[in-house]
Amino acid sequence: MAPNRTPRSSPPTWTTTCRGTTASTTQPWALGALLHIDELRGTNHAGRFLQPDGLWQQWAKGRFDAAVLKKRIDELSSYVDKGPDLA
């Protein structure tokens, strides 16, 4: 008898609305997270994607604002850093 396996679910996605477009994808959030990490570490790894006419502009086509995505990651990180309110 074969083992009872639970089907694998796909990775969670985040739905975001930016400039009137709703997208359910993880890619925009990844850039926001990279910008967040760059700020924490004093690096600029996201910079190569954000060059004028670079990969981000070609892919996002004005649908997403990298600064807004970074702000969302900053907010989530701040919330997590605070920990649960057990009082």
Secondary structure, DSSP 4 states (H G I P E B T S, - for coil): -----PPPPPPP--EEEETTEEEE-SHHHHHHHHHHHHHHHT--SGGGTSSTTSHHHHHHTTS--HHHHHHHHHHHHHHHHH-----
